[in-house]
Amino acid sequence: MLKENCFFLGTVVAKYSFKGEVLVKLDTDDPESYLSLDSFLVEEGLNLVPYFISKIQLHKSQLLRVSIEEVKSEKQANKLIGKSVYLPLNHLPKLDGDKFYFHEIIGFQVIDSLQNPIGKIIGVNDASSQVLLEVEHNDKQILIPLVDQLIQQLDKQKKQ
């Protein structure tokens, strides 16, 4: 599976037991929605490798304690620590109303309050505390803070 068809779920942060269990720190507000997973993808080099889950449970609110079928020892679990975990995009919960996932607005047109086109969203930068829209404007990239005060309307149908 290609990484662009997936979303980042979290990171393997530690091993839990000598039997190969690992702890995955989730990047989500709703960890309970991932308790029924039967597999996930782990980034190994340039590839995403599927791992099948035999047991999964919450551990201290934002962590998943996971037993993986292929991982039976501490040594195998140690190899996973620090690796990123992904899921296919179709595992994302549906959002209501004007809520959106960042990947959904790539390609949307940004329009100002006078209905003048500003440019097309080519990326979303969430690496810092302020999320920024990366917008292509007159063959240049401009950054626009993604804050409620600047968004007057979101039209998913028109992609604006």
C-alpha positions in Angstrom: 0.0 0.0 0.0 1.2 3.5 -0.8 1.8 5.9 2.0 -0.2 8.6 0.2 -3.3 6.3 0.6 -2.8 6.1 4.3 -2.9 8.3 7.4 -0.5 8.4 10.3 -2.0 6.7 13.4 0.9 6.9 15.8 4.3 5.6 16.8 5.6 2.5 18.5 7.1 4.0 21.7 8.0 1.0 23.8 7.9 -2.7 24.4 5.5 -3.8 27.1 6.4 -7.4 28.0 9.0 -10.0 27.3 6.4 -11.7 25.0 6.8 -9.1 22.3 3.9 -6.7 23.1 4.4 -3.1 22.1 2.9 0.3 23.1 1.7 2.5 20.3 1.2 6.2 21.1 -1.8 7.4 19.1 -2.1 10.7 17.3 -5.9 10.9 17.8 -8.5 12.4 20.0 -10.5 9.1 20.0 -8.3 6.1 20.8 -11.3 3.9 21.6 -12.3 3.9 17.9 -9.1 1.9 17.1 -9.7 -1.0 19.5 -11.2 -3.3 16.8 -8.1 -3.2 14.5 -7.0 -6.5 13.2 -3.9 -5.1 11.5 -1.9 -1.9 10.8 1.0 -0.8 8.6 4.5 -0.1 10.0 6.9 2.1 8.1 10.1 0.2 7.4 12.4 2.2 5.1 10.4 3.4 2.1 7.8 0.6 2.6 4.7 0.1 4.7 4.6 -3.5 6.0 1.4 -5.0 7.3 1.4 -6.5 10.9 -1.5 -8.5 12.1 -2.9 -8.0 15.6 -3.8 -10.8 17.9 -4.8 -8.7 20.9 -5.3 -5.0 21.5 -6.3 -2.8 24.4 -6.0 0.7 25.8 -3.1 1.5 28.1 -3.1 4.8 29.9 -5.6 6.7 27.7 -3.5 7.5 24.6 -1.6 4.3 24.2 -2.5 1.0 22.6 -1.1 -2.1 24.0 -0.7 -4.5 21.1 0.2 -8.1 20.6 1.3 -8.7 17.1 1.1 -12.2 15.6 4.6 -12.0 14.0 6.3 -10.5 17.1 7.0 -13.0 19.9 10.1 -11.8 21.7 11.6 -8.7 23.2 14.2 -8.6 20.5 11.6 -8.5 17.7 9.6 -5.8 19.6 12.8 -3.7 20.0 13.1 -3.5 16.2 9.7 -1.8 16.1 10.4 1.0 18.6 10.3 4.4 17.0 8.6 3.2 13.9 5.5 5.0 12.5 2.2 3.2 12.3 -0.3 3.9 9.5 -3.8 2.9 8.4 -5.5 3.1 5.1 -7.6 6.3 4.6 -10.8 4.3 4.6 -10.3 3.6 8.3 -10.8 7.3 9.2 -14.0 8.1 11.0 -16.5 10.1 9.0 -16.7 13.8 9.9 -19.9 15.9 10.0 -20.6 19.3 8.7 -17.7 21.6 8.0 -15.1 19.4 9.7 -12.4 18.0 7.5 -9.2 16.0 7.5 -6.1 17.9 6.2 -5.7 15.5 3.2 -9.3 16.2 2.1 -8.6 19.9 1.3 -5.6 19.4 -0.9 -6.6 20.8 -4.3 -9.3 23.1 -2.9 -9.4 26.7 -4.2 -8.9 29.4 -1.6 -11.2 32.4 -2.2 -11.1 35.7 -0.4 -14.2 37.4 1.1 -14.8 39.3 -2.1 -14.9 36.0 -4.1 -11.5 36.6 -5.7 -9.3 33.4 -6.1 -6.2 33.4 -4.1 -4.8 30.0 -5.2 -5.0 26.2 -4.8 -4.1 24.3 -1.6 -1.1 22.1 -2.3 -0.3 21.0 1.2 -1.0 21.4 4.9 1.9 22.0 7.2 1.2 20.8 10.8 4.8 20.5 11.9 4.6 23.5 14.2 2.1 24.7 16.8 0.3 26.8 14.1 -1.2 24.7 11.2 -0.5 26.4 7.9 -2.1 26.0 4.5 0.4 25.8 1.7 -1.2 27.7 -1.2 0.1 28.0 -4.8 -0.4 31.7 -5.8 1.0 33.1 -9.0 3.7 30.4 -9.3 4.8 31.0 -5.7 3.9 29.2 -2.4 2.2 31.3 0.3 1.4 30.2 3.8 -2.0 31.0 5.4 -2.7 30.2 9.0 -5.5 27.6 9.4 -7.6 29.4 12.0 -11.3 29.6 12.4 -11.3 33.4 12.1 -10.0 33.2 8.5 -12.4 30.5 7.3 -15.8 32.0 6.5 -17.1 29.0 4.6 -16.1 25.6 3.4 -17.8 24.1 0.4 -16.8 20.5 -0.1 -18.9 20.2 -3.2 -17.2 23.1 -5.0 -13.9 22.3 -3.4 -13.5 25.9 -2.1 
